[in-house]
Amino acid sequence: MSVAVDFRNVDIVFGENQKAALAMLDAGADRADILEKTGQVLGAAGANLTVEEGEISVLMGLSGSGKSTLLRAVNRLNVVTRGQVLVKDGDRMVDIVSCDEATLRHMRQKNVAMVFQQFALLPWRTVAENVGFGLELAGVPDAERKERVARQLKLVNLDQWANKYAHELSGGMQQRVGLARAFATEAPILLMDEPFSALDPLIRTKLQDELLQLQKSLKKTIVFVSHDLEEALKIGNRITIMEGGRIVQSGPPEDIVLKPANAYVRDFIANVNPLSVLTAWNVMRDRRDLESAGEGWLWLDRRRTTRFKIDSDGLVAAAERDGKPAVWVSCDDVESLPDDAPHVFWARPGTSLKTVMLAMHRSQTSPVALFDEQSRFVGAIGIRDVLSAVLRR
């Protein structure tokens, strides 16, 4: 993967006396002290974050944490006081902070599109005219504009509504128009500032699913601002949590849940369901940590109910459960257990923890074996491993 957006030591200060604010910031002052003594508002401080091409990177935090402030620095809707925001443009990286107006206009028209929380549809224009508005401003010829608009409306399942007006659409449909308008620019980078937060939960969930489905084919680079952790865990490849204008933790969703960096992050994730993000890989015991059963055999579980004999290539040569030869059953086939033979469930590292738990329940808590794509045995999951993950111990 290559880098699409790179924030480097980004400071954003709102106000007329920015030098004084930066001096206090460099001396270790926090946002409250800077505001009290200088009247300046610290929007972001020392922000470093890399967004890879094709990923959904979610910025999170409480209200006022700086997540939207940082997002809007990507297209210079917010002016960076100090630092760099490098954005990919073909084979080069453009520093949005210092580039000239012509380059900035090019980046906004060709490389970076935005979807806002409020739908921002023009009520006197039809759905198709709203979707094509940005292309019209960019001077795209009529024929090409109509073709691109039609293609994007079909993509978001609104082609039947092309000639309707905004007031004739539901909230979810209006937000899909906003998505189509951003997609129509064909910009590789998409900024989404809490785009679903104004919608009711059912519609929000549906649009999250639609976004993930679209992303499979479009492979956009998406920087997504949200205050909803469940939403972030569902759609994000990387989650960045902010507090007081600073990034306090950034990483894959499972790291945020399993390895919170401080008390702020622990409080943030306190009520999240870990089953929504954890996989078998996150909770397994590595094969090297399993107890030997002698002569090339390994116990999968601490109760010694299930064991494998592993050959020199890491493949399973034999399997036993309760002293009898066992047959294999995938965790995805939990309903098709053999009636007349002991069995061992198996999974891939990416199998969801919820699927693993269903299999363990179905088989009366027997361990689950993990295999890589070459069918090599890599580890096992027992009931204690699951409980430790769910209870975050």
Secondary structure, 3 states (H helix, E strand, C coil): CCEEEEEEEEEEEECCCHHHHHHHHHCCCCHHHHHHHHCCEEEEEEEEEEEECCCEEEEEECCCCCHHHHHCCCCCCCCCCEEEEEEEECCEEEECCCCCHHHHHHHHHHHEEEECCCCCCCCCCEHHHHHCHHHHHCCCCHHHHHHHHHHHHHHCCCHHHCCCEHHHCCHHHHHHHHHHHHHHCCCCEEEEECCCCCCCHHHHHHHHHHHHHHHHHHCCEEEEEECCHHHHHHHCCEEEEEECCEEEEEECHHHHHHCCCCHHHHHHCCCCCHHHCCEHHHHCEEHHHCCEEECCEEECCCCCCEEEEECCCCCEEEEEECCEECEEEEHHHCCCCCCCCCEEEEECCCCEHHHHHHHHHHCCCCCEEEECCCCCEEEEECHHHHHHHHCCC
